[in-house]
Amino acid sequence: MVHFVEHGDARPQHGTVLLMHGFSCDHRLMTGGFEPVFTARDGWRRVYLDLPGHGRSIAGPDIDSTDAVLRAVTIAASRLIPDGPLLLAGQSYGGYLIQGMIRTDPGRYAGACMVAPPTIAQHDRRILPEHQVLARDDAALADVTLAPDSAFEEVSVVKDARTLERTQQEVQPGIDLSDTATLERIEKRYTGSFEDAPVQVFDRPSLLVTGRQDAIVGYVDQWSLTEQFSRLTSAVLDRGGHNVHIEQEVLFSALVHEWLDRVEESLS
C-alpha cells in the first residue's frame, strides 16, 4: 500500500504532479519545498507519495530493490493519475526514480524536476566534494543539541535557525518513521537496472537543481543528464548541500516557478 497526500483541484486546469522524496524520508520533504510554489499559482493537482517502506507506506518482502520500488511507484502513478498531463518531481532518491520512469516510458510525462538526484547509485563511484559548513549562526544554535548523525548535522551546509526548523519539520520526522528493515533490503540492491539501459531522449521542459557543496550525491555526475533531457535547465547552487531546496529556498522557488511556466507554455 502506497500512502499519499493530495493537494489542489481534483480536475486541474494544467495537470497533475507526482512528487517523490529522498531515501529514508517521507512526503513532508517534498510538501515543504514545493507547496509554497504551488499555492502561489493555480491549475495543478499535486500527489505526494510516501515511497514503499517510507512514511506510512507499507512494504512487503517483495520490496527488496530499487527496481521493486520503481515498479510499485509506476503502478501507483497509473492508478492515481490514469490520464491527463503528468509531471514528475523528486528529491535525491526520488530524482533517481524519475530517471528510471522516463527511460521506461518517456512519452507519458509532460515534464520533470530533479533536486539533488544521484545518477550513480554506488556511492564510491560518485564524484563528491568534501562536506563543509559555509555558514553557521552560533547564537541561534547555542541551546541546540543534536546527534552527530542527525539529518541536520550530517548534511547541512548552512546551519541557522531557519534551516534547523525546516530540517526538523520536513526531513527528520520521515527518517524516524521509516521501516529500517525494508530500507536495508533496498540498499542491498540499490542500483536500478535502468542505469545501464539505453538513453531515451526526453524533450519536455525539465529542471535539475544541485548543491555545489553536496557531499552526498555531488553535482558533477549529474551533467550526464543533459544527454537524456534535451530541454533541461541545470542549476548548481553555491551555499547548498544535499538539502539545497532548504538552504537556497528563494532561488529554488524561483527556478521551480520558471520550470512550471515552461511546462504550461508547452501544454497550451
N, C-alpha and C positions, 0 to 999 in steps of 0.2 A: 504494500500500500504506500503510495507516494502522497505525502501531505503537501498541501499548497495553501498559499494565501493570495487572495484575489483583490485587485483594486481597479477602479474605473468602470466604464459602461459595459454592460453585457453585450450590446450591439455597437461597437465602437465605429466611429467615422473612418478611421485610418486602418486599424487592425489590432493585433494582439502582440504583446512582447512576452516571451518566455525567458525568465531570469533565473540563473543558476549560480549558487555561491561557491566558495572555495572549500577545499578539503578540510573536514572536521568542524566546519561552521554550520550555520543554518540560514534560512531565508532572511533573517534580520541583517545580515551582512549586506544584502542587496537592497532591501527596502530603505535602509539608512542612507545609501548613496544615491539611489535612483528616484525615490518618491518625491524628494524636493524638486526634481526636474519635472516629473510627470504631472504633479499637482499644479504646476505653473502653465500647463498647456492642455488643450482638450483633444479628445478623439482617440485615445489609446486605452485599451484594456491591458492590465498587467497581471501576469500569473507568476508568482514567486514560489519556486519549488523548494522543498527540503529533499535533498538527494537521498537515495536509499542508505539507511544506516545513519543518517544525519537528522538532527532536529526531532520531529515527530513522525518521520517516515520509517516504517517497519521494514526490515530486510531479512529475508530468509537465507539459508546457507548457499542458495544459488547466486547470491550477490557476492562473488569471490574475485572480481577483477574489474578493471576499468571497462572492458568490453561488456561485462554484465551490467554495469551502471549505465553505460551508453544505451544498451537495449531497453532497459527499464525507462529511461528518460524519453527515448524516442516513442515508446508505446504510450507513455503518459501524455506526451505532446499531441499525439494523434487523437487521443480520446478527449483531451481538454480543449484542443483547438483543431477541430476536424477540417475546417476550411477557412478561407479568407487570408489576407496578408499576415505573415508571421515573422516577427523579428526575434533574434536571439541576442541575449546579453549574458555575460558570465565573467566572474572574477576568479583568477587563479585556476583551480581545477575545473570550475565551470567554463572558463575560457578554453581549456584543453578539450573538454567535451564538445564545445562548439566546433572545433576543428574536425572532430570525428563526424559530427552530424552533417556538416557541409560537404565533407568528402563523400559521404554516403548518398546524399540527396540534395545537391546544391540548388536545384530548381524550386525547392519547397519554400525557401526563405527569402524575405524581402530586404534583409539587412542583418548586420552582425556588429556587436560591440564587445570587445575583449579587453579586460582590465587585468594587468599583471598576469597574463597567462603563460604557463610553460609551453614550450614547443617540443621539449625533450623531457620525457618522464624520468629518466635515470639521472639522479641528482649529480653524480660525479662526472657526468658528461656535459653539464651546463657551464657556460662562461659566466662567472659570477664576480661581482665586486666584493670587497670586504665589508662586513657590516660596520656602519659608523653612525654616530648620533651627531647631527649637524646643529640642532637647536634644542636647548633644554631650559625650561623655566623652573629653576630651583625653588623659587618662592611658592609657586603654585603646587609643587610636588613635595614640599617639605614634610608634610604629615602623611604621605602616602607610602605604604609598604607593600611591595608586590613580589611574588616569587620570581626568581631569575628566569624561569621557563614560561612565564605568563605571556599571553599574546602581545601585551604592551611592551614588556621589557625585551622580548626576543626579536621583534621585527621593526619596532618604531624607529624612525629617523628623526622625527620631530616629537619631542616629549614636552607637552604642555597640558594645561587643564582641558582644553578642547579635545585634543587627540586622545587623552586618557578617558574622558567621558564617553566619547563615541566608541572607543575600543571596548570599554566595559559594557556598553549598551548593545552593541551591534556584533561584536566578534566573540567575546569570551562566553556569553550565555550558550551559544551554539556548541562551542567546544565542550562545555560542561555537560551538555545534554547528549553528546554523540555516543553511538554504540561502538565502543572500542574494539569489540570482537570482530564486527563487520569491517571496520576500518583496517584492522590488521590483515584480514583476508585480502582486501583490495590492494593494500600496499605490497603484498607478495607478488601480485600480477598487475602492477601499476601501469605498465606501458600498454597503451592501446594499440591494437593491430593496425589501426589507421595510420600510425606514424610512418609505416613503410608502404602505404598504399599510394597509387599514382595520384598526383595533384589534380584536383578538379578546380578549374579557374572559377572563382566566384565574382560575378560582375555587378553585384549590388552594393549600395553605399555601406561602408564599413568603417569602424573606428578601433584603433589599438592605442591604449594608454599604458605606459610602463613607467616605473620609477628609476631614476638614474642611480639611486643608491639601494636598489632592491637586491638584497643578498640571498633571496630565496629562489627566484627564477631568473633574475638578471634582466637585461634589456637588449643584449647583443644577439642572442639566438633568434629573437622574435623578428629580426629583419627578414628572415626566410619567408615570413607570411606575405610579404609583398609579391611573391611569385604566385600565391594562391588567390589573394584578394586584390583584384585589379582596380578597385575603387576604394582603396584603403587610405585613410588619414592616420598617420602614425605619429604619436607624440611621446617623447621621452622627457619626463618632468624632473628637473632638479628639485632637491629638497623633498624627495619622495621615495619611500621604501615599498615593501610589498603591499601595504595598505595605502597606496598612493591616492586613492579616491578620498581618503580621510585627511591625509596630510596636505593635499592640494585640492581641497573641496571646491574652491571658487573656479579654478581652471578646469577641473574635472566637469563641473556642471556646465560650463560654457561649451566644452567640447561635445558633451552629450546633446545639448540643445542643437548645436550645429549639425551633428550627425542626424538627428531626427528631422531637421529642416531638409537635409538632402534626401532622406527616405521619403518624406511627404512629397517632395518635388517629383521623385521618381514614380510615385504612385498616382500622381494627378493626371 
